[in-house]
Amino acid sequence: MHILYCGLDANEYNRICACDSAKEIWDKLVVTYEGTSQVRETKINMFVHQYELFKTQPDETIKEMFTRFTDITNNLKSLGKTYTNVEMVRKILRCLPKNKRGPKITAIEEAQNLKTLALDNLLGKLMTHEIHLKEDEKEKETQSKKGVAFKTGSEDDISSERRVKQRG
């Protein structure tokens, strides 16, 4: 009991100080932080739902998307629900937008054995691809700003300009 007392702050201590055994303290802390089994099941269902509906948000970077995904899977793991590495890799590949990253997804699926591809390696490949996409966008913007300028004017202006050049 003394070890449990030492690991708690004042608010937590006040919550458990009337307990008579370490088991009673532990059970009260479990209910406080994890909830009852019904609360736990509700949390698992909520996070599984988030996992199943997980999609990349518009204008979200790969790193931001991966952080959200990791938060969901870590919460599930802490509640006893885990997914295999292959399931998570496939989920990430399915949630990416096809318009920008479609060819890269296909290349990863064909070139890599998804059963052995670590989630962190997938993150690295996708972040590298995202950097290349951003560089391509910057290059296109730069090229579009380098437009060609044409001189315009009326036919009278053009005719008088020719006469001036012919005289000179």
Secondary structure, 3 states (H helix, E strand, C coil): CHHHHHCCCHHHHHHHCCCCCHHHHHHHHHHHHHCCHHHHHHHHHHHHHHHHCCCCCCCCCHHHHHHHHHHHHHHHHHCCCCCCHHHHHHHHHHHCCHHHHHHHHHHHHHHCCCCCCCHHHHHHHHHHHHHHHHHHHHHHHHHHHCCCCCCCCCHHHHHHHHHHHHHC
